[in-house]
Amino acid sequence: MSSAKKNTAPERMHYIQGYVPVSYNAPHSSLDRSATWIGMGLLLASLAGIGAVLFGIGANSVGQQQENWMLYTIIGVVFAVVCLVLGTVLIMKGRSAYHAYAKETGRSQ
């Protein structure tokens, strides 16, 4: 293969004028928004609520039954749902700049 036929970066015409192809430094980057990271943390925290639900259900089904298994289950469900909803809303808010950029430039997701 000849080195004369290699495409260099200035010859690429599919980049938008002034666009730097680095995701983290882009003005529309979701990675630069704290709402995105807090939302992801809340989604991960919801796993603790799911674990509490599993513990509550499991505590009722085997061996010596836990006294407050229903309380553990209810607290786990409430915690998981609150974390999932808040996490989803924050991620959507954190990605709003990217969605606006994609809509303006006609890019699909």
DRENPA-3360 file (N, C-alpha, C; in nm, 2 decimals, always signed):
BEGIN
1 = MSSAKKNT = +0.08/-0.12/+0.00/+0.00/+0.00/+0.00/+0.09/+0.12/+0.00 ~ +0.06/+0.22/-0.08/+0.13/+0.34/-0.09/+0.10/+0.44/+0.02 ~ +0.20/+0.51/+0.06/+0.17/+0.61/+0.17/+0.10/+0.73/+0.11 ~ +0.11/+0.75/-0.02/+0.04/+0.86/-0.08/-0.11/+0.85/-0.08 ~ -0.16/+0.73/-0.06/-0.31/+0.71/-0.07/-0.37/+0.72/+0.07 ~ -0.29/+0.74/+0.18/-0.34/+0.74/+0.31/-0.42/+0.87/+0.33 ~ -0.53/+0.86/+0.40/-0.61/+0.99/+0.43/-0.56/+1.05/+0.56 ~ -0.54/+1.17/+0.56/-0.49/+1.24/+0.68/-0.61/+1.32/+0.74;
9 = APERMHYI = -0.60/+1.36/+0.86/-0.71/+1.43/+0.93/-0.77/+1.55/+0.85 ~ -0.69/+1.64/+0.80/-0.75/+1.76/+0.73/-0.83/+1.72/+0.60 ~ -0.81/+1.60/+0.55/-0.88/+1.56/+0.43/-1.02/+1.50/+0.46 ~ -1.04/+1.47/+0.59/-1.17/+1.42/+0.63/-1.28/+1.53/+0.63 ~ -1.38/+1.51/+0.54/-1.47/+1.62/+0.53/-1.60/+1.59/+0.61 ~ -1.61/+1.48/+0.68/-1.73/+1.45/+0.76/-1.73/+1.51/+0.90 ~ -1.63/+1.59/+0.94/-1.63/+1.65/+1.07/-1.70/+1.79/+1.05 ~ -1.77/+1.83/+1.15/-1.83/+1.97/+1.15/-1.72/+2.07/+1.18;
17 = QGYVPVSY = -1.73/+2.18/+1.11/-1.62/+2.29/+1.13/-1.60/+2.32/+1.28 ~ -1.48/+2.31/+1.32/-1.45/+2.34/+1.46/-1.47/+2.22/+1.56 ~ -1.52/+2.11/+1.51/-1.54/+2.00/+1.60/-1.41/+1.92/+1.63 ~ -1.39/+1.90/+1.76/-1.27/+1.83/+1.80/-1.32/+1.69/+1.84 ~ -1.27/+1.58/+1.77/-1.33/+1.45/+1.79/-1.28/+1.38/+1.92 ~ -1.30/+1.45/+2.03/-1.27/+1.39/+2.16/-1.39/+1.41/+2.24 ~ -1.45/+1.30/+2.28/-1.58/+1.30/+2.35/-1.59/+1.38/+2.48 ~ -1.49/+1.36/+2.56/-1.49/+1.43/+2.69/-1.48/+1.58/+2.68;
25 = NAPHSSLD = -1.41/+1.63/+2.59/-1.39/+1.78/+2.58/-1.50/+1.85/+2.49 ~ -1.58/+1.77/+2.43/-1.69/+1.83/+2.35/-1.79/+1.91/+2.44 ~ -1.84/+2.02/+2.39/-1.93/+2.10/+2.47/-2.06/+2.03/+2.49 ~ -2.10/+1.93/+2.41/-2.22/+1.86/+2.43/-2.20/+1.73/+2.51 ~ -2.08/+1.71/+2.56/-2.05/+1.58/+2.63/-2.13/+1.56/+2.75 ~ -2.19/+1.44/+2.77/-2.26/+1.40/+2.89/-2.17/+1.36/+3.00 ~ -2.04/+1.33/+2.97/-1.95/+1.29/+3.07/-1.90/+1.41/+3.15 ~ -1.92/+1.53/+3.11/-1.88/+1.65/+3.18/-1.98/+1.70/+3.27;
33 = RSATWIGM = -2.10/+1.64/+3.28/-2.21/+1.69/+3.36/-2.22/+1.61/+3.49 ~ -2.23/+1.68/+3.60/-2.24/+1.61/+3.73/-2.38/+1.54/+3.74 ~ -2.48/+1.59/+3.68/-2.61/+1.52/+3.68/-2.60/+1.38/+3.63 ~ -2.53/+1.36/+3.52/-2.51/+1.23/+3.46/-2.45/+1.13/+3.56 ~ -2.34/+1.17/+3.63/-2.27/+1.09/+3.72/-2.35/+1.06/+3.85 ~ -2.42/+1.16/+3.90/-2.50/+1.14/+4.02/-2.62/+1.04/+3.98 ~ -2.67/+1.06/+3.86/-2.78/+0.97/+3.82/-2.73/+0.82/+3.81 ~ -2.61/+0.81/+3.75/-2.55/+0.67/+3.75/-2.53/+0.61/+3.89;
41 = GLLLASLA = -2.48/+0.70/+3.98/-2.46/+0.65/+4.11/-2.60/+0.61/+4.18 ~ -2.70/+0.69/+4.15/-2.83/+0.65/+4.21/-2.88/+0.52/+4.15 ~ -2.86/+0.50/+4.02/-2.90/+0.37/+3.96/-2.82/+0.25/+4.03 ~ -2.70/+0.27/+4.06/-2.62/+0.17/+4.13/-2.67/+0.15/+4.27 ~ -2.70/+0.26/+4.34/-2.75/+0.26/+4.47/-2.89/+0.18/+4.48 ~ -2.96/+0.18/+4.37/-3.09/+0.11/+4.38/-3.07/-0.04/+4.39 ~ -2.95/-0.09/+4.36/-2.93/-0.23/+4.38/-2.93/-0.27/+4.53 ~ -2.90/-0.17/+4.62/-2.91/-0.20/+4.76/-3.05/-0.22/+4.80;
49 = GIGAVLFG = -3.14/-0.14/+4.74/-3.29/-0.16/+4.77/-3.34/-0.29/+4.72 ~ -3.29/-0.33/+4.60/-3.33/-0.46/+4.54/-3.28/-0.57/+4.63 ~ -3.15/-0.56/+4.69/-3.10/-0.65/+4.78/-3.18/-0.66/+4.91 ~ -3.23/-0.55/+4.96/-3.31/-0.55/+5.08/-3.45/-0.62/+5.05 ~ -3.50/-0.61/+4.93/-3.62/-0.68/+4.89/-3.60/-0.83/+4.89 ~ -3.49/-0.87/+4.83/-3.45/-1.01/+4.82/-3.43/-1.07/+4.96 ~ -3.36/-0.99/+5.05/-3.34/-1.03/+5.19/-3.47/-1.05/+5.26 ~ -3.56/-0.95/+5.25/-3.69/-0.96/+5.32/-3.77/-1.08/+5.27;
57 = IGANSVGQ = -3.78/-1.10/+5.14/-3.85/-1.22/+5.09/-3.79/-1.35/+5.13 ~ -3.65/-1.35/+5.12/-3.58/-1.47/+5.16/-3.59/-1.50/+5.31 ~ -3.59/-1.40/+5.39/-3.60/-1.41/+5.54/-3.74/-1.47/+5.58 ~ -3.84/-1.45/+5.50/-3.97/-1.51/+5.53/-3.98/-1.65/+5.48 ~ -3.90/-1.69/+5.39/-3.93/-1.82/+5.32/-3.84/-1.93/+5.37 ~ -3.74/-1.91/+5.45/-3.65/-2.02/+5.50/-3.63/-2.01/+5.65 ~ -3.61/-2.12/+5.71/-3.56/-2.13/+5.85/-3.64/-2.05/+5.95 ~ -3.57/-2.00/+6.05/-3.64/-1.91/+6.14/-3.67/-1.78/+6.08;
65 = QQENWMLY = -3.80/-1.75/+6.08/-3.84/-1.63/+6.00/-3.81/-1.50/+6.08 ~ -3.76/-1.41/+6.00/-3.73/-1.27/+6.05/-3.86/-1.20/+6.09 ~ -3.85/-1.14/+6.20/-3.97/-1.07/+6.26/-4.02/-0.96/+6.17 ~ -3.93/-0.88/+6.11/-3.98/-0.76/+6.04/-3.95/-0.78/+5.89 ~ -3.98/-0.90/+5.83/-3.94/-0.92/+5.69/-4.02/-0.83/+5.60 ~ -4.15/-0.80/+5.63/-4.23/-0.72/+5.55/-4.18/-0.57/+5.55 ~ -4.13/-0.52/+5.66/-4.08/-0.39/+5.67/-3.95/-0.38/+5.59 ~ -3.87/-0.48/+5.59/-3.75/-0.48/+5.51/-3.78/-0.47/+5.36;
73 = TIIGVVFA = -3.88/-0.55/+5.32/-3.93/-0.56/+5.18/-3.98/-0.42/+5.14 ~ -4.07/-0.36/+5.22/-4.13/-0.23/+5.18/-4.02/-0.12/+5.17 ~ -3.93/-0.12/+5.27/-3.82/-0.02/+5.27/-3.74/-0.04/+5.14 ~ -3.71/-0.16/+5.11/-3.63/-0.19/+4.99/-3.69/-0.15/+4.86 ~ -3.82/-0.18/+4.85/-3.90/-0.14/+4.73/-3.90/+0.01/+4.72 ~ -3.93/+0.08/+4.83/-3.94/+0.23/+4.82/-3.80/+0.29/+4.78 ~ -3.70/+0.24/+4.85/-3.56/+0.29/+4.82/-3.52/+0.26/+4.67 ~ -3.55/+0.14/+4.63/-3.51/+0.11/+4.49/-3.59/+0.19/+4.39;
81 = VVCLVLGT = -3.72/+0.21/+4.41/-3.80/+0.29/+4.31/-3.75/+0.43/+4.31 ~ -3.73/+0.49/+4.43/-3.69/+0.63/+4.44/-3.56/+0.65/+4.37 ~ -3.46/+0.56/+4.40/-3.33/+0.57/+4.33/-3.34/+0.55/+4.18 ~ -3.42/+0.46/+4.14/-3.43/+0.44/+3.99/-3.49/+0.56/+3.92 ~ -3.60/+0.61/+3.98/-3.67/+0.73/+3.92/-3.57/+0.85/+3.92 ~ -3.52/+0.88/+4.03/-3.43/+1.00/+4.04/-3.30/+0.98/+3.95 ~ -3.25/+0.86/+3.95/-3.13/+0.84/+3.86/-3.17/+0.85/+3.71 ~ -3.28/+0.80/+3.68/-3.32/+0.81/+3.54/-3.34/+0.96/+3.50;
89 = VLIMKGRS = -3.41/+1.03/+3.58/-3.44/+1.18/+3.56/-3.30/+1.25/+3.54 ~ -3.21/+1.23/+3.64/-3.08/+1.30/+3.63/-3.00/+1.26/+3.51 ~ -3.00/+1.14/+3.47/-2.93/+1.10/+3.35/-2.99/+1.16/+3.23 ~ -3.12/+1.17/+3.22/-3.19/+1.24/+3.11/-3.15/+1.38/+3.11 ~ -3.15/+1.45/+3.23/-3.11/+1.59/+3.23/-2.96/+1.61/+3.19 ~ -2.88/+1.52/+3.24/-2.74/+1.53/+3.20/-2.71/+1.51/+3.06 ~ -2.79/+1.43/+2.99/-2.77/+1.41/+2.85/-2.85/+1.50/+2.76 ~ -2.92/+1.60/+2.82/-3.00/+1.69/+2.74/-2.92/+1.77/+2.64;
97 = AYHAYAKE = -2.80/+1.81/+2.68/-2.71/+1.89/+2.58/-2.68/+1.80/+2.46 ~ -2.65/+1.68/+2.48/-2.62/+1.59/+2.37/-2.74/+1.57/+2.28 ~ -2.86/+1.55/+2.34/-2.98/+1.53/+2.26/-3.00/+1.66/+2.18 ~ -2.98/+1.77/+2.23/-3.00/+1.90/+2.16/-2.90/+1.90/+2.04 ~ -2.77/+1.87/+2.07/-2.67/+1.87/+1.97/-2.71/+1.77/+1.85 ~ -2.75/+1.65/+1.89/-2.79/+1.55/+1.79/-2.91/+1.60/+1.71 ~ -3.00/+1.67/+1.77/-3.12/+1.72/+1.69/-3.07/+1.83/+1.60 ~ -2.98/+1.92/+1.64/-2.94/+2.03/+1.56/-2.86/+1.98/+1.44;
105 = TGRSQ = -2.78/+1.88/+1.46/-2.69/+1.83/+1.35/-2.75/+1.72/+1.27 ~ -2.87/+1.67/+1.31/-2.93/+1.56/+1.23/-2.87/+1.43/+1.26 ~ -2.79/+1.41/+1.37/-2.73/+1.28/+1.40/-2.83/+1.20/+1.47 ~ -2.83/+1.07/+1.44/-2.92/+0.97/+1.51/-2.84/+0.91/+1.63 ~ -2.91/+0.86/+1.72/-2.85/+0.80/+1.84/-2.82/+0.65/+1.82;
% end
